[in-house]
Amino acid sequence: MGNIMVAKRLDQIAFAGIRKVFEKANQLEAQGKKVIHFEIGRPDFDTPAHIKEAAKQALDKGFVHYAPNGGIPVLREALAGRLAADKELTYNPDTEIIMTAGGQEALYLSFLSILNEGDEVILPDPCFGPFPLAVRLAGGVPVKIGLQPQQNYCYDWDAVTRAVSPRTKAIVVNSPHNPTGGVWSEEQLKAVAAFACKHDLWLICDDAYDHLVYGGCRLSPAGFPEMRERTILCGSLSKTYAMTGWRIGYIAAVEPVINAAIRLQQNIMLSLCTFAQHGAAAGLAGSQDCIRVMAAEFARRRQLVLEMVSQTPGIELAGIPKGAFYVFPRITLPNMTSAQVADYLLDNAGVAVVDGLAFGENGNGHFRLSYAVSFEDCREGLERIATAMTVLVQKQ
Ligand SMILES: Cc1ncc(COP(=O)(O)O)c(C=O)c1O
């Protein structure tokens, strides 16, 4: 019987913390309760019509077979055009771009492409859950560094300087940041670029939320001098075009990285869904007005959420979230853990949020609230949170 067990490697791979909340919220809904879904990082909008239309036409034209491993040429060209227009970055679509199954696969392929056994990767803590798991599965060692809320949720540089070692291979930037909504300033992005150069590191730049910035810096470190060679840009159409279910992301990087990623892709996924890629190409090549409309609505919700969170007892915002669609309030109740507060809010107020601990040790004592739900749900959810937190504060 000893052989028929799952691999030891899986011991370090847990189910995502968010899944537990989502399942419990669904159970409550099955019992007829209305739950406000602040736990999900998924835009509530439909994918823009011209993107869907292009995918439908691709199906009708018979684009139902395997695609090239790196992605269909028209999509890679459309992405290269977008990166040039939006970020002034020049990538050769034939050799320096690979399309991936969402930004998440882009991260996995990146780490698998660059890490040798025991290589260390500096990561933000809190961070998007798959980061440390992807590093470990690629044989690397995650080195988590706390963020400073008052500094746009940027790394604590003293801690980063202490943590860097001869084994450090890469440092991660995720701005706008999940789960805090932090957006780094130009100076902060330049500082991480200089750090990567000084210590000869790869810079893994997770741009999943790059179009959701409300008054903060939109620059990409890949555009800074000497950074193109060492930056691995991982991006996604999921949040930008409300396409989370289409599974389209990308890596833009120098040719050896893309070559390695394509070899991995060839053996793991083979290729992405062909007609979905045609839809994605229409999204990248067409009018970008749809992004502006969605981002404007997120900005409106953000304003409401910030106002209401600031008036809610028992929680406070230590930093100002300027991007993505998240806020990450700190819980100020001395006698309750963030897990207990998250459970309480779901059980008593019908509001699903994610315990900050699900994003790392430094997330402890916080919860993540995603305002990727309607304006009305944002208002109702925050009213419910305020009522529930008032009761908790009075009980203290
Ligand atoms: C920071 C970050 N990176 C990457 C992703 C991956 O998104 P997708 O695989 O849908 O592109 C997410 C999704 O929530 C995220 O929050």
The ligand as a MOL file (V3000), in Angstrom:
LIG
                    3D

  0  0  0     0  0            999 V3000
M  V30 BEGIN CTAB
M  V30 COUNTS 16 16 0 0 0
M  V30 BEGIN ATOM
M  V30 1 C -1.5600 39.1920 -8.2640 0
M  V30 2 C -2.1920 38.2130 -9.1930 0
M  V30 3 N -1.4570 37.6770 -10.1590 0
M  V30 4 C -1.9620 36.7910 -11.0210 0
M  V30 5 C -3.2750 36.3910 -10.9340 0
M  V30 6 C -3.7360 35.3580 -11.8970 0
M  V30 7 O -4.8610 35.7200 -12.6120 0
M  V30 8 P -5.2650 34.9260 -13.9290 0
M  V30 9 O -4.6130 33.5900 -13.8660 0
M  V30 10 O -6.7400 34.8570 -13.9220 0
M  V30 11 O -4.7340 35.7460 -15.0510 0
M  V30 12 C -4.0840 36.9150 -9.9310 0
M  V30 13 C -5.4910 36.4740 -9.7720 0
M  V30 14 O -6.1900 36.7870 -8.8560 0
M  V30 15 C -3.5330 37.8530 -9.0220 0
M  V30 16 O -4.2550 38.4000 -8.0420 0
M  V30 END ATOM
M  V30 BEGIN BOND
M  V30 1 1 1 2
M  V30 2 1 2 3
M  V30 3 2 2 15
M  V30 4 2 3 4
M  V30 5 1 4 5
M  V30 6 1 5 6
M  V30 7 2 5 12
M  V30 8 1 6 7
M  V30 9 1 7 8
M  V30 10 2 8 9
M  V30 11 1 8 10
M  V30 12 1 8 11
M  V30 13 1 12 13
M  V30 14 1 12 15
M  V30 15 2 13 14
M  V30 16 1 15 16
M  V30 END BOND
M  V30 END CTAB
M  END
